[in-house]
Amino acid sequence: MKQSEHVTFCKCGCGNGVVLKFDDEDNEFSLQLVSDSFYFRQDKGKMSLKEKLKRIWYIIRGKEYCYFDILIDKNELQEFKQFVARM
């Protein structure tokens, strides 16, 4: 099995990232959104009631909730483009 992988983490230091994997033999693509415990540690593991209600409100209204953004620099963007071109 030949598998290609590209990992990108946010440059702000929050620990959020994206892991892209492509399996050449099975022709399968995997996208994983990963996060370290940065946000969990901010409130000692407790999500505020306000944040819970905000997420519920987005679901009720049929809208997408953005959990996090990932900032990447030009060099990493170029590496990402090369990875995608190889797929």
KARA-V327786 format. One line per field, one symbol per residue. ss: DSSP state (h for helix, s for strand, l for the rest). psi: psi as a letter, one per 40 degrees, with the letter a starting at -180 (. if undefined). A space follows every 50 residues. Layout:
ss->???
psi->???
This chain:
ss->llssssssslllllllsssssssllllssssssslllhhhhhllllllhh hhhhhhhhhhlllllllllllllhhhhhhhhhhhhhl
psi->hhhiihhhiieeeeeiihhhihhddefihhhhhiiafdddddffehhidd ddddddddddefiihhdiihhiidddddddddddde.
